[in-house]
Amino acid sequence: MKPNRAFTLVELLVVIAIIGMLIALLLPAVQAAREVARMTQCKNNLRQIGLAHLHYVDVHAGTFTPGGYGQRGSLKPGATDRWQSPTNTDPPQPPSGFTIADVGSEIAWNVLILPFMEQAAIYDMFDMNLWIDHPDNKKAVQSVVQTYICPSYGGKGRAAGMITRTETTPFGTVPQDTFRCARSYYGGLTTSRHVNSGIRSELTNNGMLIVIAGSNTDPIAISDVLDGTSNTMMVSEDSDHRDGAWCSIRNLWEHRSDLHPLNKPENRGLETANGFQSYHPGGVFGQFADGSVHFIPNNIDPHILGCWVNRKDGNAVRSP
């Protein structure tokens, strides 16, 4: 009889080493494939947001949703008095001498397109006669809208990447440990400001999602998009903005050409810095006013990016 032959220790170690090398080579490919899937989902999210905006336009006589309305401290549309801040939200109280109707709701564009995203149930939770940080609207603002969640974020640093306390107004009067809001990883573009030689141009309301206040009583109509809807960006990724409560009017930002490149690490988590933040390698996704979605590389020329944000600067730069 022939003796049974077994692996020697050296052979076993060689086999284990080979398997380890194969796994090490395979893992990056698996991770890359997963990120491609996450990027596809993120792009689909923005596509749904874009389609919702277009459906809104169809229903509202050719006008896009405003960026928001009821911004506290700003003039009421067509009036001389200003929206007020509540003195408290638990219990809810308008300031002395004012009524509930005088408190700014600070509602965002994200809320207005909910019925066109098959999210009418969440939209119906809102009492539009009250401000968004009113306790009666707590259930609504805590509702997670999956379309507003980028899967590549993965909950980095925040509870599942979905629920968090916004760190600035309008929730400043709410106890921090009791009132948490669902987040949005996509922010609206309201203005493009170019910076040349340290001087910031004072262009305002040249983006797609402007705040309705004072003399700005009308939202943007298709006829106001002079550079063309396919050349004008409306919404983009903004994964780390600390004002990221999806329902809040603060889910807007301005493009500034001195705060580049995109995905600049120093800008993460800041309130007023340029947006355009994602966890995708190489860039961010942007949704244009015609509903299309494009990938914007980190090394994009800031002036080209500014032309895309500005709907009426006369530079109809084609989307990528």
N, C-alpha and C positions, 0 to 999 in steps of 0.2 A: 504493500500500500504506500502511496505517495503521502508524505506528510502535508497537513493543512498549512497553507501559506497565508500569513496575516500581514497587514501593513506594519512597516517599521515606524518608529517614532519620527524619524526624519521624513519619511514619505507622508505621514499624517500632517506634519507641520507644513510641508510644501503645499499639500492640498488646501489646508486652511488658509495659507497665505494667498494662494491663487483665488480662492473664493472671496477673500477680503478685498483683493484688488479689483475683482469684477464688480463687487457691490459698490466700491468707491467710485468706479467709473460709471456705474449705472445711476447712482443717486442724483448727480447733477442733471442728467437727462430727464429723470422723473420729475425733479423739481421744476425744470424748465417747462416740461409739458403741463404741469399743474398751473404754472404762472400763465401760460398761454390760454388755458381754460378760464382762469380768473380774469384775464384781460378781455376775453371774448364776452364774459358775463358783464363786466364793467361797461364795455361798449354797448351791449344790448340795453343796459340800464339807461344810459344817456339817450339811446335811440327811442326808448319808450317815453322819456321826458320830452324829447323833441317832438314826437308825434302828439303828445298831450298838449303841447303849446300850439301846434297847428290846429288841433281840434278846437281849442279855446278860441283861436282866431276865427274859425268858421262860425262859431256860435255868437261871437261878440263883434259882429259887423266889421271884421278885418282888423281888429286891434289885438295886440299881444297883451298878455297879463302884465300888470305893473310889477316892479321889483318888490313893492310892498306899500302899505299905507298905514296911517295912524302913528307915524314916528314921533315919539314924545319930544317936545321942545321945538318941533317944526310947525310952521303955519298950517292951519287947516286949508284945504283947497277952496279958493274963492272967498276966504275970510281973513280977518285981521287978528283973530285970536289963535292961540297955539294949543296943540295937544298936550295934555297934562300927564304927569306920572302919578301912580297911586301912592298914597302915603304908607300903605300896607297891603298885602295881598292875603293875609291869613289872620284875622278876617279881612275881606276885601273892603277897601275904603278909598274913595276919591279924595283929593285934597280939600281942605276947608273952603267952602264957597263954590265948589264945583259939583257937577253931577257925574254919574257913571258914564254918561254919553260924552263927557269932556276928556276922559282918559284915553290916551292913544292905545289902540289895539296892538300895534307893531306886528301886524300879520304879514307873512312872507308870500312870495310867488308860489312857493311849494304847496301851500294850502290851496291856492286857487285852481291848480291844475289837477287836484285829486280826483274830481268826478270824471276826468278824461283819462285816468289811469286805472280804472276799475277799482277805485278806492273811495267810492261814495260813502261807504259805511263809516270810514274815519272822518270824512268831510262832514257828515251829518252829526258827528259828536260835538263839533264846534258850535258854541254860541257866539255868533258873529257880532252880537251886541255887547260882548264883554272883551276884555283884553286877554291875550293868549296866556299870560301867567296868572289869570284868575283861577281859583280852585275849581270852579265849575268846568274849566277846560283842561284840567289836569289829565284826565284819562285820554283825551284826544292827543295832547302833545307828547304823552308817553308812549303812544302807539308807534311801533316800529314799521316804517314803510320800506320794505326790502329793496324797492327800486332805488332808494336813496343810499344804499349801502354798497360800497366798493368791496368785493370779496378779497382783494389783495391787501386790504388794511389788516385784516385778521385779528382785530381786537388789541392791537399794540398799545399797551399803557392805559386802556380804558375798558370798562366792563363789556366784554364781548364786542367791542367796537361799535356798539349800538346805543346804549343808554348812558347818558352822562349828565352831570349838572353843568349847564352853561355858566361860564365864569364872569360874564358881564351882563349888562342890561339886555333884555327887560326883566331878567329874573333876579335882580339884585335884592329885592325885598323878600324873597322866598327863602325859608330856612334851607341851608345847603344840604342837610342830611335827609330832607324829606321830599324835595321836589327835583326829580330827575327827568330829563327830556330826551327823546329819541334824537339821534344825530342825522345829519346829512353830510355825505362826503362829496357833494357837488354844490358849488356856489354860483350865484348869478353875477354877471358882469354888468356894472353900471356906468363906468367911466374909464377912459384911457387918458393918462397924463404922461406926456413925453418930458424927459428931463435932459436938457442940453446945457453943458457948461455949468452944472449945478443949479440951473434955474428951472423950476417946474412950471410948465404951462398950465394956466388956470382954465382948462376945458372941463365943463361939467355936463352931466346928463347927455353924453354923446354915445352911450352904450344902449343895449337893448332893454335892460331891466332897471328903469329909473323909479325912484321913490316918488309917489304922488304927494306933493306938498306945495303950499303957496300957489304960485302962478302955474305950476306944473300940474294942471288939473286933468290932463288927458294922458292915457297910456300911449305907447308907441303904436302907430298904425303901419301897415305894410308900406304905405306911400312915404313914410318917414325914413325908411331904410334906403337911403339914397345910393349907397354902395352895392346894394343887392343883398338879398337874404342868404345867398350861397357864399357870400364873401364876408359875412358878419357873424362873429362868435357870440353866443348867448349865455351858455353855461359851460363851466369847466370843472375839473376835479379840484378839490380843496380839502384834502384829507385831514390836515392837522389844524385847521382854523379853530380857535377856542370858542368862537361864537357859532359853533356848528349845530345849534339846535335847528332842526329842519323847518320848524314853524316860524322862526324868528326873522324879522326884517333885517337883522344883522347878518343873515346869510347872503350877503352881497359884498363885493369888493371892487376896487379900481385897479386897473393895470397901470403899473409904473415902470418905465423903461430903465430906471436906475436900480431896480431890485431884481437882478438876474444873476445867474441863469435860473431856469425853472428848477423846481425841486431843491432850491437852495437850503442847506441844512439849517442855517441861522434863522430862517423864516418860520421854521416849524413851531407850531404852538403859539404864535404871536397873534395879536388881535388885528393890527392895522397894516401889517406888511402885505406885500403882494401875495396873491393866492397862488394858483397853479402848483399844487402840491399833490403828489401821488406816491404810491409804493410800487409803481411799475418801473422796470428798468428802461432808462433812456428817454422818458417823457411823460406826458399826460394826455388824456383824451379831452377833446372839446366838442361841444354840440353847437352847430351853427343854426341860424334862424330859419333855414329851409328844412330843418329836421335832420340833416346829415351829421355824422359823427366822424371826426378825424383825429389821428394821433399827432400830437405836437411834440417834436423832439426838444430835448433840453437845450440844445445849442441854437435854437431858433433866433434869428435876428430880432431883437426887441422892438425895432421899428415896424417890422412886418407884423409882429404880434399885435402891436398897437393899432395898426391899420385894420386888423381883423376885429378888434374890440370896438373900434369906432365905426359907427354905422353911416357917417356922413362926412368923412374927411376928404372925399374925392379920390381916394386911393383904393380902387376896387381890386385888391390883391386876391388872386385866386386861392381858394383853400387848398391844403396840401393833398 
